[in-house]
Amino acid sequence: MRLRLRLRLRLCPARRGGLRRPGHYIVRAASRIAAESRCCVEGSRGMAGETLVERVRQIAERVAASEGMEVVDVEFRGKGGGSLLRIFIDKPGGVTHEDCATISNQVGAILDVEDPVPSSYTLEVSSPGVQRRLRCRADFERFAGKKVRLILKQPVEGQRLLVGRLEGFQNDAVKLTLDRGQAALVPYDHVERANLVFEWKG
């Protein structure tokens, strides 16, 4: 079964809460399965959940590396014809609309051949934006000095959300200065999710 890709390329500052997020661009590729093929494809082929995400990540990382970029995150949401496959990419100095289009075209072509998604879906490639997700130990070292938001797997002193200045990575733990001035050392394996926090500079 072959997917027919229709690209819808958009250059648009993404918005959140009515505010523009600087340098955040999106390229969407709507992937539609031919109507005559959809009934025999959905639920018969493709991967599910984390397996699909990891396979797409492998493909995207290979393509991005060849273009001097990195894959920040991969998400797959929804099911059936409303599924959204989202890939976030970055590079020093930030990505452009053309970068997003390049990755979208190349990854889309590979997915067209390998067909890991069991239904029609939309492929979206974008920059991580100003609230980039921190996924690995190296990210916590790389973005030392930035403001971050941590969500913990389990509450610590009744709190699962910590916001503060990232001081670096020490002894396999994230070192923070919290907004209220307290120092915190959070074991890396206690972190469920971490993101940069956008700071307005006046």
C-alpha positions as CSV (number, residue, x, y, z in Angstrom):
1,M,0.0,0.0,0.0
2,R,1.4,3.4,-1.0
3,L,0.5,6.6,0.8
4,R,-0.3,9.7,-1.3
5,L,1.3,12.7,0.3
6,R,-0.1,16.2,-0.1
7,L,2.1,18.9,1.4
8,R,0.7,22.0,3.0
9,L,3.6,24.2,3.8
10,R,3.0,27.1,6.1
11,L,5.3,29.7,7.5
12,C,3.6,31.0,10.7
13,P,4.7,32.1,14.1
14,A,2.8,29.6,16.3
15,R,0.6,31.1,19.0
16,R,-0.1,30.1,22.5
17,G,-2.4,31.9,24.9
18,G,-2.7,34.7,22.3
19,L,1.1,35.4,22.4
20,R,3.5,34.8,19.6
21,R,6.3,32.3,20.2
22,P,9.4,33.7,18.4
23,G,11.2,31.5,16.0
24,H,8.6,28.7,16.1
25,Y,7.6,27.5,12.6
26,I,5.5,24.7,11.4
27,V,5.5,22.6,8.3
28,R,2.6,20.2,7.8
29,A,2.3,17.3,5.4
30,A,-1.2,15.8,5.3
31,S,-0.8,12.1,4.4
32,R,-4.0,10.6,3.0
33,I,-4.6,7.0,2.3
34,A,-6.5,6.4,-0.9
35,A,-10.2,5.8,0.0
36,E,-10.2,2.4,-1.7
37,S,-7.3,1.2,0.4
38,R,-8.3,2.6,3.8
39,C,-10.7,-0.1,4.8
40,C,-8.2,-2.9,4.4
41,V,-5.2,-1.0,5.9
42,E,-6.5,0.4,9.2
43,G,-5.8,-2.0,12.0
44,S,-3.9,-4.5,9.8
45,R,-0.5,-2.9,9.6
46,G,1.6,-0.4,11.4
47,M,3.1,0.0,14.9
48,A,1.4,1.2,18.1
49,G,2.4,3.6,20.8
50,E,6.0,3.8,21.8
51,T,7.2,1.4,19.1
52,L,5.9,3.7,16.4
53,V,7.4,6.8,18.0
54,E,10.8,5.1,18.4
55,R,10.8,3.9,14.8
56,V,9.9,7.4,13.5
57,R,12.5,8.9,15.8
58,Q,15.2,6.6,14.3
59,I,14.2,7.6,10.8
60,A,14.0,11.3,11.6
61,E,17.3,11.3,13.5
62,R,19.1,9.8,10.5
63,V,17.6,12.3,8.1
64,A,18.2,15.3,10.5
65,A,21.9,14.3,11.1
66,S,22.5,14.3,7.4
67,E,21.2,17.9,7.2
68,G,23.2,19.1,10.3
69,M,20.1,19.1,12.6
70,E,18.9,17.2,15.6
71,V,15.6,15.7,16.6
72,V,14.3,17.2,19.8
73,D,11.1,15.1,20.2
74,V,8.6,13.0,18.4
75,E,4.9,12.7,19.3
76,F,2.1,10.6,17.9
77,R,-1.5,11.6,19.0
78,G,-5.0,10.6,18.0
79,K,-6.2,7.6,16.0
80,G,-7.8,6.9,12.8
81,G,-7.9,9.7,10.2
82,G,-7.3,12.3,12.8
83,S,-3.9,11.1,13.9
84,L,-1.0,13.7,14.2
85,L,2.6,12.7,13.9
86,R,4.7,15.6,15.1
87,I,8.5,15.9,14.8
88,F,10.5,18.7,16.5
89,I,13.9,19.6,15.1
90,D,16.6,22.1,16.0
91,K,20.1,23.3,15.1
92,P,22.5,26.0,16.3
93,G,21.0,29.3,15.5
94,G,17.5,27.9,15.1
95,V,15.7,26.2,12.2
96,T,14.1,27.8,9.3
97,H,10.9,27.1,7.2
98,E,13.1,25.6,4.6
99,D,14.7,23.2,7.2
100,C,11.3,22.1,8.3
101,A,10.2,21.5,4.7
102,T,13.4,19.5,4.0
103,I,12.9,17.1,6.9
104,S,9.2,16.8,6.2
105,N,9.8,15.8,2.6
106,Q,12.6,13.3,3.4
107,V,11.0,11.7,6.4
108,G,7.6,11.7,4.6
109,A,9.1,9.8,1.6
110,I,10.6,7.1,3.9
111,L,7.3,6.7,5.8
112,D,5.6,6.5,2.5
113,V,7.7,3.4,1.7
114,E,7.9,1.7,5.1
115,D,4.3,2.5,6.0
116,P,4.5,2.2,9.8
117,V,1.3,4.2,10.5
118,P,-1.9,2.1,10.3
119,S,-4.2,4.9,9.1
120,S,-4.2,8.3,7.4
121,Y,-2.4,11.0,9.5
122,T,-0.9,14.4,9.4
123,L,2.9,14.8,9.5
124,E,4.0,18.0,11.2
125,V,7.6,19.2,11.4
126,S,8.5,22.2,13.5
127,S,11.0,23.9,15.6
128,P,10.8,23.2,19.3
129,G,10.0,26.8,20.0
130,V,11.0,28.8,23.1
131,Q,9.7,26.1,25.5
132,R,11.9,23.3,24.2
133,R,11.6,20.0,25.9
134,L,14.8,18.7,27.7
135,R,15.0,15.0,27.0
136,C,18.5,13.8,28.1
137,R,21.3,14.5,30.5
138,A,23.2,16.4,27.9
139,D,20.3,18.9,27.5
140,F,20.5,19.8,31.2
141,E,24.2,20.6,30.8
142,R,23.7,22.4,27.5
143,F,21.0,24.8,28.8
144,A,22.5,25.6,32.2
145,G,21.6,29.2,33.2
146,K,18.1,29.0,31.5
147,K,14.8,29.0,33.4
148,V,13.2,25.5,33.4
149,R,10.0,23.8,34.4
150,L,10.2,20.3,35.8
151,I,7.3,17.8,36.4
152,L,8.3,15.1,38.8
153,K,7.1,11.5,38.7
154,Q,6.2,11.6,42.4
155,P,5.5,14.6,44.6
156,V,8.4,15.9,46.8
157,E,7.2,17.7,49.9
158,G,3.7,17.8,48.2
159,Q,4.9,19.3,44.9
160,R,5.3,17.7,41.5
161,L,6.0,21.0,39.7
162,L,9.3,22.9,40.1
163,V,10.3,26.1,38.3
164,G,13.7,27.7,38.6
165,R,17.1,28.5,37.2
166,L,18.9,25.5,35.8
167,E,22.4,25.4,37.4
168,G,23.6,22.3,35.6
169,F,23.8,18.5,36.1
170,Q,25.6,17.0,39.0
171,N,25.9,13.4,40.3
172,D,23.1,12.3,37.9
173,A,20.8,14.9,39.3
174,V,19.4,18.2,38.0
175,K,20.6,21.2,40.0
176,L,18.2,24.1,40.3
177,T,17.8,27.4,42.0
178,L,14.0,27.7,42.6
179,D,12.1,30.9,42.0
180,R,11.8,31.4,45.8
181,G,15.7,31.2,46.1
182,Q,16.1,27.7,47.4
183,A,18.6,25.3,46.0
184,A,17.3,21.9,44.8
185,L,19.0,18.8,43.6
186,V,16.5,16.5,41.7
187,P,17.6,12.9,40.8
188,Y,17.4,12.6,37.0
189,D,15.2,9.5,37.1
190,H,12.6,11.4,39.2
191,V,12.0,13.8,36.3
192,E,8.9,13.0,34.2
193,R,9.1,16.0,31.9
194,A,11.3,19.1,31.6
195,N,10.9,22.2,29.4
196,L,12.6,25.5,29.0
197,V,10.5,28.5,30.2
198,F,10.3,31.5,27.9
199,E,11.5,34.7,29.6
200,W,10.4,38.1,28.2
201,K,13.3,40.6,28.1
202,G,12.3,44.1,28.5
